Amino acid sequence: MTTSEEGRSVRRSLSPETLAAQALGAVDPVSGALVPPIHLSTTYERGPDGAYPSGRAYTRADNPTYDHAEELLATLEAGAGCSLFASGNAAATAVFQSLLPGDHVLVARVLYWGIRKWLAEFGVSWGLDVEFVDTADPVAVAAAIRPGRTRLLWLETPANPTWEITDLAAVVKIAHGADVRVAVDNTVATPVLTRPIELGADLVVHSATKYLNGHSDVLAGAVVTARRDPFWERIRSWRRNAGAVVGPFEAWLLQRGMRTLFLRVRRSSETALTLARHLDEHPGVTTVLYPGLPSHPGHSIAARQMTGGFSGMLSIRIAGGEEQAMAVAAAVRIFKRATSLGGVESLIEARRSVEGPSSSVPGDLLRLSIGLEAPEDLMADLEAALAAVRRPATPDRPRIAEGITGAATADSDLTSAVQAALDRSVTATIIARGGALRVADVGDSVVTLLATGSPGATLPAAGAIEGLVRAAVPEVARVRVVWQAGEPASVPATDDLAARVRSVLDNEVNPAIAAHRGHVALVGAVDGRVQLRLEGGCQGCSLAEVTVRQGIERLLRARFGDIVAVVDVTDHEAGSDPFYTPEKR
Ligand SMILES: Cc1ncc(COP(=O)(O)O)c(C=O)c1O
């Protein structure tokens, strides 16, 4: 490895493209090999004195094969250091978990769904105070910062899957003015198109699974730092102690993938632009979401901020809605129907079908990851798929971001002020957990909010919502959260715990989750131990634990002091998605 000072100064004079092609120009000092060896050893020899002459002790902490890929990526991102992780999510969550409980975190409203899901399920229980904000609007970012409490601003640009653009220099200036760190998920742009650290960002995060590796055969993540400060040491320590590290073979494949990064990203960006322009004229497509098109709201910032292209990712909205979109995805022959992005092969995906019913992505949206195939073959494939699908009579072109944020219709100033306060702070978290909350009524300064979907989505936040709404809208004196329109039915006055629990389930929980085709059954209530079985909807899926522990359990405990435990006895192993009704699949 050329880690010497001389090597570093040669590097400084070379372009990133040259450094990537040669993976920093490494020549193995032992064998003279141009291709670096893979160091598979998990452990390193100690000297007779107990010291580690190589400076290494155990591969969970470090390994020469990681070092090589890390140094290459740090160089490409203009960073001072890099740590590889087991996946993009492991890298992202290492950053969040290096914060402390109580820290306020601003997170872009549009971002990779998996990170939003983790924040909603675990970030909040870790103690983070997560607030979603429109990072494409620097004024909104400035307004959302709580001086002394906000510790991190997290964003993507272009942001998945509608490719909103954030002006990095502008938000970094605002954030740094309040001592807030900025972390940018640069998975989609890659250092080929955007180098956030050069624009002031403190951390860059990657799903290296995507463009960096580029061949759909490695799961890996990375965090790059602008400086080696104590927060960076905490992230390193998290990786070492949590064991969230990648394997040496994956690290080796990653350095190999990065050698062709520039060629791949440029080629897929060129093809994506060609396709975006062509599809923009297509009558079967109502909207093309691609920052390379002048019609995209972030185009002028992208044109200034991104160098050499607008990425290989674009989304299209299909005339006729979700059914037509699914039919187009079903009809392609060259695009592969699969999740992920940034590989050599082009992928197509109805994003909402992956994210599930809580997704705020429109059902008619297809996300395209453009690979390295001939552009004319890809275009012909899409043309044929669009032609094969029956076209509805009069498709209206919606505004570009319409339907993405799911804003409520306001019928009064107070209603819209309350809804705006909710949208600023909690709506995205509730949606990510499978619920929804809207203003049902405002009268005599009392606001009634109607919660639908999973009770586990809204209940944990219910206590905070009143304070939040009253702080934001001083005219509000009281906030009530109800789970069905009108007043809840009264609970029978009886010692029989089963009867009381059944009454709450039947009158409050089950009507609220009926829209998700959910049902919660009481199995028994003996000696204060309530046993529940989840029999449908999202409650049969991975949110079950959240739903029961944070939702139904809290509701029941708040009502009945004689409850000792609430236990989920659902047989989650009974088959694949056993509680999904056929229509829901
Ligand atoms: C922008 C972005 N960040 C992070 C991730 C998570 O990466 P991984 O799947 O490697 O955990 C993804 C995955 O799709 C992504 O698209």
The ligand as an SDF file (V2000), in Angstrom:
LIG
                    3D

 16 16  0  0  0  0  0  0  0  0999 V2000
  -29.6650    5.6910   -0.0980 C   0  0  0  0  0  0  0  0  0  0  0  0
  -29.5010    4.4270    0.6830 C   0  0  0  0  0  0  0  0  0  0  0  0
  -28.8700    4.4700    1.8710 N   0  0  0  0  0  0  0  0  0  0  0  0
  -28.7060    3.3520    2.6130 C   0  0  0  0  0  0  0  0  0  0  0  0
  -29.1900    2.1390    2.1930 C   0  0  0  0  0  0  0  0  0  0  0  0
  -29.0070    0.9060    3.0600 C   0  0  0  0  0  0  0  0  0  0  0  0
  -27.9730    0.1400    2.5320 O   0  0  0  0  0  0  0  0  0  0  0  0
  -27.7990   -1.4390    2.7660 P   0  0  0  0  0  0  0  0  0  0  0  0
  -28.9040   -2.0930    1.9990 O   0  0  0  0  0  0  0  0  0  0  0  0
  -26.4350   -1.7000    2.2230 O   0  0  0  0  0  0  0  0  0  0  0  0
  -27.9010   -1.6720    4.2210 O   0  0  0  0  0  0  0  0  0  0  0  0
  -29.8340    2.0380    0.9660 C   0  0  0  0  0  0  0  0  0  0  0  0
  -30.3590    0.7340    0.5130 C   0  0  0  0  0  0  0  0  0  0  0  0
  -31.1190    0.6510   -0.4360 O   0  0  0  0  0  0  0  0  0  0  0  0
  -30.0020    3.2160    0.1860 C   0  0  0  0  0  0  0  0  0  0  0  0
  -30.6380    3.1870   -0.9920 O   0  0  0  0  0  0  0  0  0  0  0  0
  1  2  1  0
  2  3  1  0
  2 15  2  0
  3  4  2  0
  4  5  1  0
  5  6  1  0
  5 12  2  0
  6  7  1  0
  7  8  1  0
  8  9  2  0
  8 10  1  0
  8 11  1  0
 12 13  1  0
 12 15  1  0
 13 14  2  0
 15 16  1  0
M  END
$$$$
